[in-house]
Amino acid sequence: MNPREDRERGREGPPQRLAETNPPAYPGTSYDFILQMVFEMQGKLGELTQGIKTLTDDSREHGKELKHIGKVMYAAGVLIPIISVLGMWILGRLWEYVIAPALKLQGH
């Protein structure tokens, strides 16, 4: 087979001569893009870190507020029955010694 028949069939042989110049440099050989991406990722990670710290601090403050509310609710749960019992005792004494005798006097 001759070279023409080889090319027609899609086969090429070894190059006939060496390249005279080097192939062109592609932009992928530059590290500027990679450095830019690394710095942008570093900035985003810094923002995320700050956001996490803020959320953690807010969570701690929220926990303190919930503990305070729990203490207030416990105190209310203790004081309301005590005040209710004292109020009923006072009303009972008022009924027994003031209101009931006054109603009996009006009935005569």
Buried (B, 14 or more C-beta within 10 A) or exposed (E): EEEEEEEEEEEEEEEEEEEEEEEEEEEEEEEEEEEEEEEEEEEEEEEEEEEEEEEEEEEEEEEEEEEEEEEEEEEEEEEEEEEEEEEEEEEEEEEEEEEEEEEEEEEE
